[in-house]
Amino acid sequence: MMHIDEILEYLPHRYPFLLVDRVTEVEKGKSIKGYKNISFNEPFFQGHFPNNPIMPGVLIIEAMAQLSGILGFVTVERKPADGVVQYLAGSSKVRFKRPVLPGDRLCMESELISGKRGIWKFDCRALVDGEVVCVAEVLTAEREV
């Protein structure tokens, strides 16, 4: 398990763009699980949408990519402090099943499909109360900064 202080070592993101609150399981080279608590106070709810707050789908994908990036870093035993970052390089097979609302806990799972020359491919899904809200294949690219 990783708490926020350790997550901050693996992700360069900070408020308001850090979208992983906790890592609950990680198996180097295989898979990772974690979550983001969705509060009504999230800044994106001000405009998406004022009278019908829904978490933007692109942020759900970004949250899964951030979690996947942690798995990539753990797998190669590197961190942003080593002068590298994991960029979101692409997504495919994305499907949204239902909206994510204030008060939800967005539970995310990512499995490593492949990794070669700094390009990582993950099979991801996000759930709320055990119900799938989004599935996607996510690509990240490790680059020096």
N, C-alpha and C positions, 0 to 999 in steps of 0.2 A: 504494500500500500504506500502511496505517496500523498503527503499533505501539501498544502499550498507552498510552503517554503522550498520543498524539493522540486515541485512542479516549476517554480520560478527559475530554477537552475537549468531546466531543460527547454523552456520556452522563452523567447525574447519578448513575447507579448506582455503588455501591461494594460491596466484599466484604460479605456473601457473595452479593450479588445481581447483580453484574456478570457477564453471560453471553456476552460477546464478548471473545475473547483477541486476535484479529488480523483486520484487514480486508485481504483480498488483492487485491481489485479494486473500484473504484468509478467509475461513469460518471454524472456529475451529470444528474439528471432521467430516468435510465434504469434502472440496476441496480447492485447491490452484491453482493459475495461476501465471506465471512469464515468464521471457525471458532471453536469453543470446544473446548479439550481437556478431556475428562471424566476426572477423577482419582478414585480410590477415596476420597480424602480430602474429597470434596464433602460439606458438612454434611447435605444431604438424604438421603444414603445411610444415615445412622444410623437413619432410620425408614421408608425406602422402598426396599427392605424389608431388615431386618437380616440375613437369611440368603440373600437373593436381590436384590442391589442393582440397581435399574432407575431411570434418570432419569425423574422425573415428566413426563408429557406436557405439563402446563401450563407447565413450565419450558422445554420445547422450543419451545412457542409463544412464550413470553416472550423467549427467545433470538432467535428470528426477528423479533419485534417490535422488540427493541433494535437489531438490525442494520438493520432497515427505518427506524427512527427516525434513525439516522445518515445514511441516504440522504436522508431528508426534510430534515434540517438542512443537508447539503451542497448540496442542490438550491436552497434559498432563501438560502444563505450566512449562516446564523445558528447560534448555539450557546447552550447553557444559560446561559452568562455574559451573554448578551443579555437574560436575564430570561424565557426561554421553555423549556418542556419538551414532549416528545412523550409523550403518555399512550397506553397500549394502550386503544383504544376498542371493539374488537370483533374477532371472528374468525368465519369461516364456511368451509364446505367442508373442514373439518379431517378428515384421515385419518391414522391411525398404521399404519405397515406392519410395523415390528418394534421391539423394545426397544433402547434406548441404554444401554450398559453401561460400567462402569469400564474405562479404557484406550482407549475410542473417541475419535475426533476427529469432532465434530459439525460437518460442513461445511454452511454455509447459503448460500442464494441468494435474493435478493429482487429482483423487478422492479416498478417503479412502474406501476400501472394508471391511476391518476388522482389528482389533487390539486386541491382547490378549497376556498378559505376556511379553510385550516388543517386540513382533513380529508384524510388520505392513505389510499389503498387500494393494497395490494401483493399480488402473487402470490408466495408463498414456498414453498420446499422445503428440507428438511434431509436430508443424506445421510451415511452412514458407509461408508467404503471403496467409494464409488461407488454404493452401494445406497440407494434412497430410503427414509427412515425416517418422514418426515412431510411432508404437504403441507397448505397452508392459505392462505386469503385473510385478510390481516390489515389492520385499520384502526387508524390512529393519529390522535390529535387534538393539534394544537399549541395550547398554552395559555400565557398569561402567568402567571408566579409572583410 
